Structures are given as structure tokens and as C-alpha cells.
Amino acid sequence: MTGATSGFGNITVQHLAEVANARVIVGARGENRTLPSGVEVIPVDLASLTSVREFVNAVIKAIGTNKIDILILNAGLHGSPAEDKSEDGYGLTFAVNHLSHYLISRLLLPYMSDNSRMVITSSNMHNPPFKVLAPKRLELDEWSHPTAGGNGTGVRSYIASKLCNLMTALYLSRLKEVKEQNVHIIAFNPGLTGSVVGRDASKLQKAIVKIITGTIFPILSLFKPEFKKNKAEHSGKMLADVALGNIVPPAGKIYVSLVRGIPTYPDPSELASNIELQGKLWEKSAEMVGLKR
Ligand SMILES: NC(=O)c1ccc[n+]([C@@H]2O[C@H](COP(=O)([O-])OP(=O)(O)OC[C@H]3O[C@@H](n4cnc5c(N)ncnc54)[C@H](OP(=O)(O)O)[C@@H]3O)[C@@H](O)[C@H]2O)c1
């Protein structure tokens, strides 16, 4: 699992660690992480494709002849300015949220067990009815190499990356090898959760968002359920339930979206559902991470 050291992912990993005989491996950067005892940590900095490859190789070595039953790709930045770049020179949010997880999903797919689950955290913000800033078209050049004030910066970089997470999940779900291996691909939207902005936000951003989410959002949520905030404990438990197979999307659906904390199965946006554009994202992402299609 990535994104287990903070936010609702930190709750999810606690539930996973409680499963009898489960071996839980977390990919995390830095030191002093609060993780349940028994959880193994393999270092990864998702802002570096070299680090991601080293992480994947270490996971493969660690599992030996065993297979992976659950892969959760949950880490995420909540947006970054144009000047913030990954080690490989891509827009930081696009690289951390999308490219690194794209690469992990592809490299670890052959190591998934029969009837396993791969969960990628997306967001309902990818969808224009929920977020006016949601992309209306695929702008991969801008998202991968953001320009100052462009659509690959700030909150728009975040929303674009969450769209890419969802499109990747949809593309993955149709792959021949995914069907043959019986891997269940799921995209998860936790809805507004916890502090909403994420721990990487500045103090000013956090203060502004706290005021807005504490005053305007509760009123808006009376009419628009997407403004109802979930507690990290709840979204974290829901993500664990999705990963453990306690919450199962109906046949033909892969997108689980919490609305007022309850799992729903809406259609992804028109753009996210565009099969041709999913293929374009897949191929361009392969080029960017140095994989064959
Ligand atoms: N909160 C919401 O309202 C909301 C709504 C929709 C979707 N989401 C999505 O849900 C997921 C979790 O959100 P959250 O609010 O719980 O986030 P969060 O508290 O900010 O946690 C983000 C996680 O990502 C990890 N991470 C960030 N950059 C990394 C890097 N370069 N290398 C390795 N790990 C890195 C962090 O690790 P460190 O501990 O090292 O920082 C942390 O574990 C994200 O994908 C987010 O986009 C959140």
C-alpha cells in the first residue's frame, strides 16, 4: 500500500494489519512513521521513477514465491505549482499521483494472485458536475510539463491526476491479463475527508480550507451531498472494506464513490469513460515511465 502514513490511509492500514495472518507491506518515504506494529516498510519516494522501480524490485524480492492479494495505491499530493518537478522532470503532482502509481500497477500486475484486488484512489472532483475546474479534455503535455498559471498547476494539477488515476483503472480493468488473472480493479473516491487539503498544503491553505469546510460546506451539503465531509476513520474503514472485498461493486462497475459516507457506483465522467483517450493516456504514460505499451 502507498499513502498509508497519513490521512485516511493511515486508518486503512490499521484495519489491514488486524486481518489474521495478513502480511502488510507499505511503501513510504521519510522516517518516524506512525504505522501499526508488524507492518513492514519498504522505502519509496513516488517523486522518483528510479525509487519506484527500486521499491517494486524490493517488494518482488520480499514476497518470494508468494503473490499479492491486495494492492492499494492511495498516496497523493493535493496539487503543486508549476516549478515543483519530480526527479524525472515531470509536474510533481502528475508524477506522484499518476505516473508512479501507473508504473507500480504495471510492474506488480504479474505478481497479483488469482481473485486479488487492486484499488486506486481517485476523486469525484474529476467530474465537471462536481468541480467546475475538472478537465474538459486530456492535456497531457500541460499536466506532465506544467506552465505557470496553466491547467497543470495548483488544484487543477490535483484534479487532472485524479482523472488519470480513474482512466488508468478503467483501462487496466479491460486488460486481457487482468481478466485472465481475475484481478479486480477498483477506483475509490473517499469524498471530502479529514482536513481535505492534505498534509502537504501550506498553513495558509489549511486555514482557508478549514474556514470554508467548517462554514459553507455544511450548508451546501444539505443540497449537494458531495459537500458532506467524511471522517478519516470512516473513509479509511471504507477503503479497507473495498480492498478486503467486503464492499463489492456491482457487475460492470469499478468506481466506488462515497456519497454521505455510503458507497455508490456512479458512472465516471464522459471524459474518464472515453476508451480512446484512456488508451492515449496509457500509451503516453508508458513512454514517460520508459515502458513498452
Ligand atoms: N482527503 C480528501 O478529501 C480526498 C478526497 C478525494 C480523494 N483523496 C485522495 O485520497 C488519497 C489520500 O488523501 P489524504 O487526504 O488522506 O492525503 P494525506 O493525508 O495528504 O496523505 C498523503 C499520503 O501520500 C503520501 N505521499 C505523498 N507524496 C509522497 C511521495 N513523494 N512518496 C511517497 N509517499 C508520498 C504521504 O506520505 P508522507 O507521510 O510521507 O507525507 C501520505 O501517506 C490521495 O490520493 C488523495 O488524492 C482525498
The ligand as an SDF file (V2000), in Angstrom:
LIG
                    3D

 48 52  0  0  0  0  0  0  0  0999 V2000
   -8.8890   13.9980    1.7250 N   0  0  0  0  0  0  0  0  0  0  0  0
   -9.7850   14.1850    0.7620 C   0  0  0  0  0  0  0  0  0  0  0  0
  -10.7520   14.9810    0.9060 O   0  0  0  0  0  0  0  0  0  0  0  0
   -9.6810   13.4020   -0.5160 C   0  0  0  0  0  0  0  0  0  0  0  0
  -10.7650   13.4350   -1.4290 C   0  0  0  0  0  0  0  0  0  0  0  0
  -10.6550   12.7130   -2.6210 C   0  0  0  0  0  0  0  0  0  0  0  0
   -9.5130   11.9410   -2.8750 C   0  0  0  0  0  0  0  0  0  0  0  0
   -8.4870   11.9440   -1.9640 N   0  0  0  0  0  0  0  0  0  0  0  0
   -7.2880   11.1240   -2.2680 C   0  0  0  0  0  0  0  0  0  0  0  0
   -7.0830   10.2270   -1.1860 O   0  0  0  0  0  0  0  0  0  0  0  0
   -5.6980    9.9420   -1.0290 C   0  0  0  0  0  0  0  0  0  0  0  0
   -5.2530   10.2060    0.4000 C   0  0  0  0  0  0  0  0  0  0  0  0
   -5.6240   11.5360    0.7250 O   0  0  0  0  0  0  0  0  0  0  0  0
   -5.3730   12.1650    2.1630 P   0  0  0  0  0  0  0  0  0  0  0  0
   -6.1860   13.4070    2.2450 O   0  0  0  0  0  0  0  0  0  0  0  0
   -5.5470   11.1140    3.2150 O   0  0  0  0  0  0  0  0  0  0  0  0
   -3.8430   12.5910    1.9810 O   0  0  0  0  0  0  0  0  0  0  0  0
   -2.6780   12.9600    3.0110 P   0  0  0  0  0  0  0  0  0  0  0  0
   -3.1430   12.9250    4.4270 O   0  0  0  0  0  0  0  0  0  0  0  0
   -2.0810   14.2110    2.4960 O   0  0  0  0  0  0  0  0  0  0  0  0
   -1.6530   11.7290    2.7900 O   0  0  0  0  0  0  0  0  0  0  0  0
   -0.9810   11.6030    1.5920 C   0  0  0  0  0  0  0  0  0  0  0  0
   -0.1610   10.3450    1.6170 C   0  0  0  0  0  0  0  0  0  0  0  0
    0.6050   10.2930    0.3970 O   0  0  0  0  0  0  0  0  0  0  0  0
    1.9690   10.0850    0.7390 C   0  0  0  0  0  0  0  0  0  0  0  0
    2.8830   10.7110   -0.2100 N   0  0  0  0  0  0  0  0  0  0  0  0
    2.8280   11.9520   -0.7240 C   0  0  0  0  0  0  0  0  0  0  0  0
    3.8820   12.1840   -1.5110 N   0  0  0  0  0  0  0  0  0  0  0  0
    4.6500   11.0660   -1.4850 C   0  0  0  0  0  0  0  0  0  0  0  0
    5.8770   10.6950   -2.0830 C   0  0  0  0  0  0  0  0  0  0  0  0
    6.5700   11.5330   -2.8700 N   0  0  0  0  0  0  0  0  0  0  0  0
    6.3600    9.4600   -1.8460 N   0  0  0  0  0  0  0  0  0  0  0  0
    5.7050    8.6120   -1.0390 C   0  0  0  0  0  0  0  0  0  0  0  0
    4.5180    8.8950   -0.4400 N   0  0  0  0  0  0  0  0  0  0  0  0
    4.0130   10.1180   -0.6510 C   0  0  0  0  0  0  0  0  0  0  0  0
    2.1140   10.7420    2.1110 C   0  0  0  0  0  0  0  0  0  0  0  0
    3.2970   10.2970    2.7090 O   0  0  0  0  0  0  0  0  0  0  0  0
    4.0750   11.1720    3.8350 P   0  0  0  0  0  0  0  0  0  0  0  0
    3.5140   10.7000    5.1390 O   0  0  0  0  0  0  0  0  0  0  0  0
    5.4990   10.8170    3.6400 O   0  0  0  0  0  0  0  0  0  0  0  0
    3.7710   12.6280    3.5540 O   0  0  0  0  0  0  0  0  0  0  0  0
    0.8310   10.2820    2.7760 C   0  0  0  0  0  0  0  0  0  0  0  0
    0.9280    8.9590    3.2320 O   0  0  0  0  0  0  0  0  0  0  0  0
   -4.9830   10.8160   -2.0550 C   0  0  0  0  0  0  0  0  0  0  0  0
   -4.7230   10.0560   -3.2180 O   0  0  0  0  0  0  0  0  0  0  0  0
   -5.9930   11.9010   -2.3700 C   0  0  0  0  0  0  0  0  0  0  0  0
   -5.8240   12.4290   -3.6560 O   0  0  0  0  0  0  0  0  0  0  0  0
   -8.5410   12.6390   -0.7990 C   0  0  0  0  0  0  0  0  0  0  0  0
  1  2  1  0
  2  3  2  0
  2  4  1  0
  4  5  1  0
  4 48  2  0
  5  6  2  0
  6  7  1  0
  7  8  2  0
  8  9  1  0
  8 48  1  0
  9 10  1  0
  9 46  1  0
 10 11  1  0
 11 12  1  0
 11 44  1  0
 12 13  1  0
 13 14  1  0
 14 15  2  0
 14 16  1  0
 14 17  1  0
 17 18  1  0
 18 19  2  0
 18 20  1  0
 18 21  1  0
 21 22  1  0
 22 23  1  0
 23 24  1  0
 23 42  1  0
 24 25  1  0
 25 26  1  0
 25 36  1  0
 26 27  1  0
 26 35  1  0
 27 28  2  0
 28 29  1  0
 29 30  1  0
 29 35  2  0
 30 31  1  0
 30 32  2  0
 32 33  1  0
 33 34  2  0
 34 35  1  0
 36 37  1  0
 36 42  1  0
 37 38  1  0
 38 39  2  0
 38 40  1  0
 38 41  1  0
 42 43  1  0
 44 45  1  0
 44 46  1  0
 46 47  1  0
M  CHG  2   8   1  16  -1
M  END
$$$$
